[in-house]
Amino acid sequence: MDKDGCTRYFLNNAIGVIQDNTVLAVWGTQREITYLKEAELKIQSSLREKEILLKEIHHRVKNNMQIISSLLNLQLNDVLEKDEMSVRKAFIESRNRIHSMALVHQLLYQSDDFAKVDFRRYVQKLTANLLCLQEMNGNRIHTAIHIPDMTLTIEQAIPCGLIINELVLNALEHAFPPDFSSTKKIDIVMIKKGGHTVELTVKDNGVGLRKEIDTHAIESFGLTLVKTLAVEQLEGYFEISFKGGTICTVRFQQG
């Protein structure tokens, strides 16, 4: 350690001059290798970080595969004994859910931060994909995304993405029948409330649902999945209203 309190490293070499088993002299050299030692320590630290990152990636991929498996099992139970068109629709919905999960990893890959997702950018890309087919078929939907600059962990971004996926698809399928004459609107809003509470709302100005089928709507696969993701994955709260369209709200604590 030098006078400034910094640790310094040296490499010493010595050769002894020996005669009759007696050391007459010692010749040696000393070379400072502090920069080499510091480089070695940095490499070791970087390797440890990469090992931790790889373990975390494997853990996340395993969790995501389990989510996909659970989604497909739920969908399988829902389509049993249904007609061919219903099964085809179920497969398309499952493909969209998997795409919403894959999109998170794509954004993480393009980011400098492998732990946080730019959520506004994620939702913009997700909804653009969902609305693309609608617009190709001439069904114009006005979508407004009101999300501040914020990031979510991958553990929260994926269930939030799946929730938005389900609610937007639900609106596209049920909110706007062929005789709907007003401008079709879907709003996606996320706000930060007191403390770390985040509120996500997806609402449309469609026809809503009649009281006599409200119970069946809540028990549909898509909305059941939304409620499960909100309560079990996000450990949050879910509510739905059918006044002036459909309004779904999820509240949870930002990680």
CYANA upper distance limits for C-alpha pairs under 8 A (distance plus 0.5 A):
  1 MET  CA      5 GLY  CA      6.16
  1 MET  CA      6 CYS  CA      5.76
  1 MET  CA      7 THR  CA      4.68
  1 MET  CA      8 ARG  CA      6.15
  2 ASP  CA      6 CYS  CA      5.99
  2 ASP  CA      7 THR  CA      6.93
  2 ASP  CA      8 ARG  CA      7.38
  8 ARG  CA     32 GLU  CA      8.05
  8 ARG  CA     33 ILE  CA      8.29
  8 ARG  CA     34 THR  CA      5.80
  9 TYR  CA     32 GLU  CA      6.43
  9 TYR  CA     33 ILE  CA      5.95
  9 TYR  CA     34 THR  CA      5.12
  9 TYR  CA     37 LYS  CA      7.59
 10 PHE  CA     30 GLN  CA      7.00
 10 PHE  CA     31 ARG  CA      5.94
 10 PHE  CA     32 GLU  CA      4.72
 10 PHE  CA     33 ILE  CA      5.73
 10 PHE  CA     34 THR  CA      7.29
 11 LEU  CA     30 GLN  CA      6.17
 11 LEU  CA     31 ARG  CA      5.67
 11 LEU  CA     32 GLU  CA      6.69
 11 LEU  CA     33 ILE  CA      6.94
 12 ASN  CA     28 GLY  CA      7.66
 12 ASN  CA     29 THR  CA      6.32
 12 ASN  CA     30 GLN  CA      5.04
 12 ASN  CA     31 ARG  CA      7.05
 13 ASN  CA     28 GLY  CA      5.80
 13 ASN  CA     29 THR  CA      5.77
 13 ASN  CA     30 GLN  CA      6.98
 14 ALA  CA     26 VAL  CA      7.06
 14 ALA  CA     27 TRP  CA      6.08
 14 ALA  CA     28 GLY  CA      4.45
 14 ALA  CA     29 THR  CA      6.98
 15 ILE  CA     26 VAL  CA      6.13
 15 ILE  CA     27 TRP  CA      5.69
 15 ILE  CA     28 GLY  CA      6.57
 16 GLY  CA     23 VAL  CA      6.99
 16 GLY  CA     24 LEU  CA      8.02
 16 GLY  CA     25 ALA  CA      6.31
 16 GLY  CA     26 VAL  CA      4.79
 16 GLY  CA     27 TRP  CA      6.69
 17 VAL  CA     23 VAL  CA      6.25
 17 VAL  CA     24 LEU  CA      5.93
 17 VAL  CA     25 ALA  CA      5.53
 17 VAL  CA     26 VAL  CA      6.46
 17 VAL  CA     27 TRP  CA      8.21
 18 ILE  CA     22 THR  CA      5.79
 18 ILE  CA     23 VAL  CA      4.89
 18 ILE  CA     24 LEU  CA      6.10
 18 ILE  CA     25 ALA  CA      7.80
 19 GLN  CA     23 VAL  CA      7.01
 19 GLN  CA     24 LEU  CA      7.30
 33 ILE  CA     37 LYS  CA      6.76
 34 THR  CA     38 GLU  CA      6.61
 35 TYR  CA     39 ALA  CA      6.65
 36 LEU  CA     40 GLU  CA      6.72
 37 LYS  CA     41 LEU  CA      6.72
 38 GLU  CA     42 LYS  CA      6.70
 39 ALA  CA     43 ILE  CA      6.76
 40 GLU  CA     44 GLN  CA      6.75
 41 LEU  CA     45 SER  CA      6.61
 42 LYS  CA     46 SER  CA      6.54
 43 ILE  CA     47 LEU  CA      6.63
 44 GLN  CA     48 ARG  CA      6.80
 45 SER  CA     49 GLU  CA      6.76
 46 SER  CA     50 LYS  CA      6.70
 47 LEU  CA     51 GLU  CA      6.67
 48 ARG  CA     52 ILE  CA      6.77
 49 GLU  CA     53 LEU  CA      6.59
 50 LYS  CA     54 LEU  CA      6.51
 51 GLU  CA     55 LYS  CA      6.75
 52 ILE  CA     56 GLU  CA      6.68
 53 LEU  CA     57 ILE  CA      6.59
 54 LEU  CA     58 HIS  CA      6.66
 55 LYS  CA     59 HIS  CA      6.64
 56 GLU  CA     60 ARG  CA      6.65
 57 ILE  CA     61 VAL  CA      6.56
 58 HIS  CA     62 LYS  CA      6.55
 59 HIS  CA     63 ASN  CA      6.74
 60 ARG  CA     64 ASN  CA      6.60
 61 VAL  CA     65 MET  CA      6.56
 62 LYS  CA     66 GLN  CA      6.75
 63 ASN  CA     67 ILE  CA      6.78
 64 ASN  CA     68 ILE  CA      6.70
 64 ASN  CA    101 MET  CA      8.34
 65 MET  CA     69 SER  CA      6.61
 66 GLN  CA     70 SER  CA      6.63
 67 ILE  CA     71 LEU  CA      6.61
 68 ILE  CA     72 LEU  CA      6.68
 68 ILE  CA     98 ILE  CA      7.43
 69 SER  CA     73 ASN  CA      6.67
 70 SER  CA     74 LEU  CA      6.65
 71 LEU  CA     75 GLN  CA      6.60
 71 LEU  CA     94 SER  CA      8.02
 72 LEU  CA     76 LEU  CA      6.45
 72 LEU  CA     94 SER  CA      7.48
 73 ASN  CA     77 ASN  CA      6.86
 74 LEU  CA     78 ASP  CA      6.88
 74 LEU  CA    221 PHE  CA      8.50
 75 GLN  CA     79 VAL  CA      6.79
 75 GLN  CA     90 ALA  CA      7.34
 75 GLN  CA     94 SER  CA      8.24
 75 GLN  CA    221 PHE  CA      8.08
 76 LEU  CA     80 LEU  CA      6.79
 78 ASP  CA    221 PHE  CA      7.48
 79 VAL  CA     86 SER  CA      7.43
 79 VAL  CA     87 VAL  CA      6.46
 79 VAL  CA     90 ALA  CA      7.67
 82 LYS  CA     86 SER  CA      6.59
 82 LYS  CA     87 VAL  CA      7.23
 83 ASP  CA     87 VAL  CA      6.96
 84 GLU  CA     88 ARG  CA      6.69
 85 MET  CA     89 LYS  CA      6.63
 86 SER  CA     90 ALA  CA      6.64
 87 VAL  CA     91 PHE  CA      6.84
 88 ARG  CA     92 ILE  CA      6.92
 89 LYS  CA     93 GLU  CA      6.74
 90 ALA  CA     94 SER  CA      6.70
 91 PHE  CA     95 ARG  CA      6.66
 92 ILE  CA     96 ASN  CA      6.81
 93 GLU  CA     97 ARG  CA      6.86
 94 SER  CA     98 ILE  CA      6.78
 95 ARG  CA     99 HIS  CA      6.64
 96 ASN  CA    100 SER  CA      6.73
 96 ASN  CA    165 ASN  CA      8.11
 97 ARG  CA    101 MET  CA      7.05
 97 ARG  CA    162 LEU  CA      6.69
 97 ARG  CA    165 ASN  CA      7.43
 98 ILE  CA    102 ALA  CA      6.68
 99 HIS  CA    103 LEU  CA      6.52
100 SER  CA    104 VAL  CA      7.39
100 SER  CA    126 LEU  CA      6.99
100 SER  CA    158 ILE  CA      7.99
100 SER  CA    161 GLY  CA      6.68
100 SER  CA    162 LEU  CA      6.95
100 SER  CA    165 ASN  CA      7.76
101 MET  CA    105 HIS  CA      7.62
101 MET  CA    158 ILE  CA      6.28
101 MET  CA    161 GLY  CA      7.82
101 MET  CA    162 LEU  CA      7.95
102 ALA  CA    106 GLN  CA      6.83
103 LEU  CA    107 LEU  CA      6.77
103 LEU  CA    122 TYR  CA      7.93
103 LEU  CA    126 LEU  CA      8.10
104 VAL  CA    108 LEU  CA      6.75
104 VAL  CA    117 VAL  CA      7.56
104 VAL  CA    122 TYR  CA      7.53
104 VAL  CA    154 ILE  CA      7.80
104 VAL  CA    157 ALA  CA      7.83
104 VAL  CA    158 ILE  CA      7.33
105 HIS  CA    109 TYR  CA      6.53
106 GLN  CA    110 GLN  CA      6.92
107 LEU  CA    111 SER  CA      6.66
107 LEU  CA    117 VAL  CA      7.48
107 LEU  CA    118 ASP  CA      8.33
107 LEU  CA    122 TYR  CA      7.85
108 LEU  CA    112 ASP  CA      8.11
108 LEU  CA    113 ASP  CA      7.30
108 LEU  CA    114 PHE  CA      5.79
108 LEU  CA    115 ALA  CA      7.93
108 LEU  CA    116 LYS  CA      7.80
108 LEU  CA    117 VAL  CA      6.87
109 TYR  CA    114 PHE  CA      7.50
113 ASP  CA    117 VAL  CA      8.43
115 ALA  CA    153 THR  CA      6.45
115 ALA  CA    154 ILE  CA      6.96
116 LYS  CA    151 THR  CA      6.18
116 LYS  CA    152 LEU  CA      5.93
116 LYS  CA    153 THR  CA      5.21
116 LYS  CA    154 ILE  CA      6.74
117 VAL  CA    122 TYR  CA      7.95
117 VAL  CA    151 THR  CA      5.61
117 VAL  CA    152 LEU  CA      5.77
117 VAL  CA    153 THR  CA      6.66
117 VAL  CA    154 ILE  CA      6.96
117 VAL  CA    157 ALA  CA      7.31
118 ASP  CA    122 TYR  CA      6.75
118 ASP  CA    149 ASP  CA      8.04
118 ASP  CA    150 MET  CA      6.77
118 ASP  CA    151 THR  CA      5.26
118 ASP  CA    152 LEU  CA      7.46
119 PHE  CA    123 VAL  CA      6.66
119 PHE  CA    147 ILE  CA      8.39
119 PHE  CA    149 ASP  CA      8.20
119 PHE  CA    150 MET  CA      6.73
119 PHE  CA    151 THR  CA      5.93
119 PHE  CA    152 LEU  CA      6.86
119 PHE  CA    157 ALA  CA      7.56
120 ARG  CA    124 GLN  CA      6.70
120 ARG  CA    145 ILE  CA      8.46
120 ARG  CA    147 ILE  CA      6.11
120 ARG  CA    148 PRO  CA      7.46
120 ARG  CA    149 ASP  CA      7.16
120 ARG  CA    150 MET  CA      7.69
121 ARG  CA    125 LYS  CA      6.82
122 TYR  CA    126 LEU  CA      6.57
123 VAL  CA    127 THR  CA      6.48
123 VAL  CA    145 ILE  CA      8.40
123 VAL  CA    161 GLY  CA      7.67
124 GLN  CA    128 ALA  CA      6.60
124 GLN  CA    145 ILE  CA      7.88
125 LYS  CA    129 ASN  CA      6.85
126 LEU  CA    130 LEU  CA      7.00
126 LEU  CA    161 GLY  CA      8.21
126 LEU  CA    165 ASN  CA      8.07
127 THR  CA    131 LEU  CA      6.53
127 THR  CA    165 ASN  CA      8.15
127 THR  CA    168 VAL  CA      8.30
128 ALA  CA    132 CYS  CA      6.45
129 ASN  CA    133 LEU  CA      8.33
130 LEU  CA    134 GLN  CA      8.26
130 LEU  CA    165 ASN  CA      8.23
130 LEU  CA    168 VAL  CA      8.29
130 LEU  CA    169 LEU  CA      7.90
131 LEU  CA    135 GLU  CA      6.79
131 LEU  CA    141 ILE  CA      8.02
132 CYS  CA    136 MET  CA      6.80
133 LEU  CA    137 ASN  CA      6.84
134 GLN  CA    138 GLY  CA      7.02
134 GLN  CA    139 ASN  CA      5.61
134 GLN  CA    140 ARG  CA      7.34
134 GLN  CA    141 ILE  CA      8.24
135 GLU  CA    139 ASN  CA      5.58
135 GLU  CA    140 ARG  CA      5.91
135 GLU  CA    141 ILE  CA      8.00
140 ARG  CA    184 LYS  CA      7.78
141 ILE  CA    183 THR  CA      8.21
141 ILE  CA    184 LYS  CA      5.70
141 ILE  CA    185 LYS  CA      6.36
141 ILE  CA    186 ILE  CA      7.73
142 HIS  CA    183 THR  CA      8.05
142 HIS  CA    184 LYS  CA      6.48
142 HIS  CA    185 LYS  CA      5.25
142 HIS  CA    186 ILE  CA      6.81
143 THR  CA    185 LYS  CA      6.31
143 THR  CA    186 ILE  CA      5.34
143 THR  CA    187 ASP  CA      6.25
143 THR  CA    188 ILE  CA      8.22
144 ALA  CA    185 LYS  CA      8.28
144 ALA  CA    186 ILE  CA      6.96
144 ALA  CA    187 ASP  CA      5.32
144 ALA  CA    188 ILE  CA      6.76
145 ILE  CA    187 ASP  CA      6.52
145 ILE  CA    188 ILE  CA      5.37
145 ILE  CA    189 VAL  CA      6.58
146 HIS  CA    187 ASP  CA      8.12
146 HIS  CA    188 ILE  CA      6.59
146 HIS  CA    189 VAL  CA      5.17
146 HIS  CA    190 MET  CA      6.84
147 ILE  CA    188 ILE  CA      8.19
147 ILE  CA    189 VAL  CA      6.29
147 ILE  CA    190 MET  CA      5.50
147 ILE  CA    191 ILE  CA      7.33
148 PRO  CA    190 MET  CA      7.78
148 PRO  CA    191 ILE  CA      7.74
152 LEU  CA    156 GLN  CA      6.56
152 LEU  CA    157 ALA  CA      6.06
152 LEU  CA    254 GLN  CA      7.69
152 LEU  CA    255 GLY  CA      7.52
153 THR  CA    157 ALA  CA      6.43
153 THR  CA    255 GLY  CA      7.05
154 ILE  CA    158 ILE  CA      6.50
155 GLU  CA    159 PRO  CA      7.78
156 GLN  CA    160 CYS  CA      6.67
156 GLN  CA    233 GLN  CA      8.20
156 GLN  CA    234 LEU  CA      6.90
156 GLN  CA    254 GLN  CA      8.45
156 GLN  CA    255 GLY  CA      7.99
157 ALA  CA    161 GLY  CA      6.41
158 ILE  CA    162 LEU  CA      6.69
159 PRO  CA    163 ILE  CA      6.57
159 PRO  CA    229 LEU  CA      6.35
159 PRO  CA    230 ALA  CA      7.99
159 PRO  CA    233 GLN  CA      7.17
159 PRO  CA    234 LEU  CA      7.66
160 CYS  CA    164 ILE  CA      6.74
160 CYS  CA    229 LEU  CA      8.41
160 CYS  CA    230 ALA  CA      8.46
161 GLY  CA    165 ASN  CA      6.55
162 LEU  CA    166 GLU  CA      6.70
162 LEU  CA    226 VAL  CA      8.16
163 ILE  CA    167 LEU  CA      6.71
163 ILE  CA    225 LEU  CA      8.34
163 ILE  CA    226 VAL  CA      5.72
163 ILE  CA    229 LEU  CA      7.60
163 ILE  CA    230 ALA  CA      8.31
164 ILE  CA    168 VAL  CA      6.42
164 ILE  CA    202 VAL  CA      7.61
165 ASN  CA    169 LEU  CA      6.62
166 GLU  CA    170 ASN  CA      6.46
166 GLU  CA    222 GLY  CA      6.30
166 GLU  CA    223 LEU  CA      7.84
166 GLU  CA    226 VAL  CA      7.44
167 LEU  CA    171 ALA  CA      6.67
167 LEU  CA    202 VAL  CA      7.27
167 LEU  CA    222 GLY  CA      8.21
167 LEU  CA    223 LEU  CA      8.14
167 LEU  CA    226 VAL  CA      8.35
167 LEU  CA    248 CYS  CA      8.25
168 VAL  CA    172 LEU  CA      6.69
168 VAL  CA    186 ILE  CA      8.09
168 VAL  CA    202 VAL  CA      8.01
169 LEU  CA    173 GLU  CA      6.60
170 ASN  CA    174 HIS  CA      6.45
170 ASN  CA    175 ALA  CA      7.95
170 ASN  CA    222 GLY  CA      7.93
171 ALA  CA    175 ALA  CA      5.27
171 ALA  CA    176 PHE  CA      7.82
171 ALA  CA    186 ILE  CA      8.26
171 ALA  CA    204 ASP  CA      7.24
171 ALA  CA    206 GLY  CA      8.11
171 ALA  CA    246 THR  CA      8.37
172 LEU  CA    176 PHE  CA      7.22
175 ALA  CA    204 ASP  CA      7.76
175 ALA  CA    205 ASN  CA      8.05
175 ALA  CA    206 GLY  CA      4.83
175 ALA  CA    207 VAL  CA      5.84
175 ALA  CA    208 GLY  CA      6.64
175 ALA  CA    245 GLY  CA      7.77
175 ALA  CA    246 THR  CA      8.26
176 PHE  CA    180 PHE  CA      6.17
176 PHE  CA    184 LYS  CA      7.62
176 PHE  CA    206 GLY  CA      5.93
176 PHE  CA    207 VAL  CA      7.08
177 PRO  CA    207 VAL  CA      8.44
180 PHE  CA    206 GLY  CA      8.40
184 LYS  CA    204 ASP  CA      8.20
184 LYS  CA    205 ASN  CA      7.19
184 LYS  CA    206 GLY  CA      7.52
185 LYS  CA    204 ASP  CA      6.04
185 LYS  CA    205 ASN  CA      6.30
185 LYS  CA    206 GLY  CA      8.20
186 ILE  CA    202 VAL  CA      7.68
186 ILE  CA    203 LYS  CA      6.23
186 ILE  CA    204 ASP  CA      4.91
186 ILE  CA    205 ASN  CA      7.50
187 ASP  CA    201 THR  CA      8.33
187 ASP  CA    202 VAL  CA      6.24
187 ASP  CA    203 LYS  CA      5.81
187 ASP  CA    204 ASP  CA      6.79
188 ILE  CA    200 LEU  CA      7.96
188 ILE  CA    201 THR  CA      6.32
188 ILE  CA    202 VAL  CA      5.13
188 ILE  CA    203 LYS  CA      7.18
189 VAL  CA    199 GLU  CA      8.48
189 VAL  CA    200 LEU  CA      6.28
189 VAL  CA    201 THR  CA      5.60
189 VAL  CA    202 VAL  CA      6.94
190 MET  CA    198 VAL  CA      7.48
190 MET  CA    199 GLU  CA      6.02
190 MET  CA    200 LEU  CA      4.93
190 MET  CA    201 THR  CA      6.81
191 ILE  CA    198 VAL  CA      6.38
191 ILE  CA    199 GLU  CA      5.90
191 ILE  CA    200 LEU  CA      7.27
192 LYS  CA    196 HIS  CA      7.64
192 LYS  CA    197 THR  CA      6.52
192 LYS  CA    198 VAL  CA      5.17
192 LYS  CA    199 GLU  CA      6.90
193 LYS  CA    197 THR  CA      5.75
193 LYS  CA    198 VAL  CA      6.37
193 LYS  CA    199 GLU  CA      7.54
196 HIS  CA    253 GLN  CA      5.85
196 HIS  CA    254 GLN  CA      5.89
197 THR  CA    251 ARG  CA      7.25
197 THR  CA    252 PHE  CA      6.14
197 THR  CA    253 GLN  CA      5.04
197 THR  CA    254 GLN  CA      6.59
198 VAL  CA    251 ARG  CA      6.10
198 VAL  CA    252 PHE  CA      5.99
198 VAL  CA    253 GLN  CA      6.49
198 VAL  CA    254 GLN  CA      6.65
199 GLU  CA    249 THR  CA      7.39
199 GLU  CA    250 VAL  CA      6.25
199 GLU  CA    251 ARG  CA      4.95
199 GLU  CA    252 PHE  CA      7.24
200 LEU  CA    249 THR  CA      6.16
200 LEU  CA    250 VAL  CA      5.64
200 LEU  CA    251 ARG  CA      6.82
201 THR  CA    247 ILE  CA      7.45
201 THR  CA    248 CYS  CA      6.08
201 THR  CA    249 THR  CA      4.89
201 THR  CA    250 VAL  CA      6.92
202 VAL  CA    247 ILE  CA      6.49
202 VAL  CA    248 CYS  CA      5.87
202 VAL  CA    249 THR  CA      7.13
203 LYS  CA    245 GLY  CA      7.68
203 LYS  CA    246 THR  CA      6.00
203 LYS  CA    247 ILE  CA      4.77
203 LYS  CA    248 CYS  CA      6.70
204 ASP  CA    245 GLY  CA      5.95
204 ASP  CA    246 THR  CA      6.05
204 ASP  CA    247 ILE  CA      7.21
205 ASN  CA    244 GLY  CA      6.56
205 ASN  CA    245 GLY  CA      4.92
205 ASN  CA    246 THR  CA      7.43
206 GLY  CA    244 GLY  CA      7.73
206 GLY  CA    245 GLY  CA      5.05
206 GLY  CA    246 THR  CA      7.46
207 VAL  CA    244 GLY  CA      7.81
207 VAL  CA    245 GLY  CA      5.88
207 VAL  CA    246 THR  CA      8.39
208 GLY  CA    242 PHE  CA      5.60
208 GLY  CA    243 LYS  CA      7.34
208 GLY  CA    244 GLY  CA      7.21
208 GLY  CA    245 GLY  CA      4.72
208 GLY  CA    246 THR  CA      5.71
209 LEU  CA    213 ILE  CA      7.28
209 LEU  CA    214 ASP  CA      6.77
209 LEU  CA    242 PHE  CA      6.57
209 LEU  CA    245 GLY  CA      8.31
209 LEU  CA    246 THR  CA      8.27
210 ARG  CA    214 ASP  CA      6.82
213 ILE  CA    217 ALA  CA      6.69
214 ASP  CA    218 ILE  CA      6.82
215 THR  CA    219 GLU  CA      6.98
216 HIS  CA    220 SER  CA      6.85
217 ALA  CA    223 LEU  CA      7.93
218 ILE  CA    223 LEU  CA      6.37
218 ILE  CA    224 THR  CA      7.14
219 GLU  CA    223 LEU  CA      7.28
219 GLU  CA    224 THR  CA      6.36
220 SER  CA    224 THR  CA      6.47
221 PHE  CA    225 LEU  CA      6.56
222 GLY  CA    226 VAL  CA      6.83
223 LEU  CA    227 LYS  CA      6.69
224 THR  CA    228 THR  CA      6.64
225 LEU  CA    229 LEU  CA      6.59
226 VAL  CA    230 ALA  CA      6.62
227 LYS  CA    231 VAL  CA      6.54
227 LYS  CA    238 PHE  CA      6.55
228 THR  CA    232 GLU  CA      6.04
228 THR  CA    233 GLN  CA      7.69
229 LEU  CA    233 GLN  CA      5.35
229 LEU  CA    234 LEU  CA      6.87
230 ALA  CA    234 LEU  CA      5.57
230 ALA  CA    235 GLU  CA      6.79
230 ALA  CA    236 GLY  CA      5.89
230 ALA  CA    237 TYR  CA      6.65
230 ALA  CA    238 PHE  CA      6.63
230 ALA  CA    250 VAL  CA      6.92
230 ALA  CA    251 ARG  CA      8.33
230 ALA  CA    252 PHE  CA      8.28
231 VAL  CA    235 GLU  CA      5.15
231 VAL  CA    236 GLY  CA      5.36
231 VAL  CA    237 TYR  CA      6.35
231 VAL  CA    238 PHE  CA      7.56
232 GLU  CA    236 GLY  CA      7.98
234 LEU  CA    252 PHE  CA      6.67
234 LEU  CA    253 GLN  CA      8.29
235 GLU  CA    252 PHE  CA      7.03
235 GLU  CA    253 GLN  CA      8.46
236 GLY  CA    250 VAL  CA      7.42
236 GLY  CA    251 ARG  CA      5.94
236 GLY  CA    252 PHE  CA      4.79
236 GLY  CA    253 GLN  CA      7.66
237 TYR  CA    250 VAL  CA      6.04
237 TYR  CA    251 ARG  CA      5.64
237 TYR  CA    252 PHE  CA      7.04
238 PHE  CA    248 CYS  CA      7.91
238 PHE  CA    249 THR  CA      6.27
238 PHE  CA    250 VAL  CA      5.12
238 PHE  CA    251 ARG  CA      7.20
239 GLU  CA    248 CYS  CA      6.40
239 GLU  CA    249 THR  CA      5.90
239 GLU  CA    250 VAL  CA      7.21
240 ILE  CA    246 THR  CA      7.73
240 ILE  CA    247 ILE  CA      6.15
240 ILE  CA    248 CYS  CA      4.93
240 ILE  CA    249 THR  CA      6.86
241 SER  CA    246 THR  CA      6.27
241 SER  CA    247 ILE  CA      5.57
241 SER  CA    248 CYS  CA      6.97
242 PHE  CA    246 THR  CA      4.97
242 PHE  CA    247 ILE  CA      6.80
243 LYS  CA    247 ILE  CA      8.10
